[in-house]
Every structure is written in structure tokens, then in C-alpha cells.
Amino acid sequence: MEWKYINEFHKDWMERSRQSIEYWKAHPMSLEDVKKQQEMLNRQRAAREGRCPEGAKDFSPT
């Protein structure tokens, strides 16, 4: 498949994206790691939106 690029930055960015995708295909995360990551993202979102999720003892709004 031939790719068309807008410029060198776009070419480099697309290549890094492809390499990242290939890496994660070869090294998938465990279900436990995925759950931990999602919980962290949910806490970050809650902090950003100014709400405290249930059970979040370390929540401290700024």
C-alpha cells in the first residue's frame, strides 16, 4: 500500500503512529492493566471536571 503524505512532519508522525500500533499489537496489555489505566483516566477526568468520584480518597480539587 502506498501512502501519500502532506509533508515531512506528517510522514514522520504517521510512521511513529504505525510503529506504536505494531508494538501494542505484539505486546497487548493485560485486562488488569487496562482496568487500572481506565480507573486512572476516570479519576483525572473527574478532577478536571471538578467532581469527586465515589471512593476517591486522594481527590483534592485545586
C-alpha positions in Angstrom: 0.0 0.0 0.0 1.4 3.4 -0.9 0.9 6.3 1.4 0.6 9.9 0.5 2.0 12.4 2.9 1.3 16.1 3.2 4.8 17.0 4.3 7.8 15.6 6.2 6.2 16.2 9.6 3.1 14.3 8.6 5.3 11.4 7.2 7.2 11.2 10.5 4.1 11.4 12.6 2.3 8.6 10.6 5.4 6.4 10.8 5.6 6.8 14.6 1.9 6.0 14.8 2.3 2.9 12.8 5.3 1.8 14.9 3.3 2.3 18.1 0.3 0.3 16.7 2.6 -2.5 15.7 4.3 -2.5 19.1 1.0 -2.7 21.0 -0.3 -5.5 18.7 2.8 -7.5 19.6 2.6 -6.6 23.4 -1.0 -6.2 24.4 -1.9 -5.0 27.9 -3.4 -7.4 30.4 -7.0 -6.9 31.4 -5.9 -5.9 34.8 -3.6 -3.2 33.4 -6.4 -1.9 31.1 -8.7 -1.6 34.1 -6.1 0.2 36.2 -5.4 2.6 33.3 -9.1 3.3 32.8 -9.6 4.0 36.6 -6.7 6.5 36.5 -8.2 8.2 33.4 -11.6 8.4 35.1 -10.0 10.0 38.2 -8.2 12.5 36.0 -11.4 13.4 34.2 -13.3 13.8 37.5 -10.6 16.1 38.8 -10.6 18.1 35.6 -14.4 18.4 35.7 -14.5 19.3 39.4 -16.3 16.3 40.7 -15.2 13.6 43.1 -16.0 10.0 42.2 -17.1 7.7 44.9 -14.3 6.1 46.9 -11.7 8.6 45.7 -10.0 9.5 48.9 -7.0 11.2 47.3 -9.2 13.7 45.4 -8.2 17.2 46.1 -9.6 19.9 43.9 -7.3 22.9 43.1 
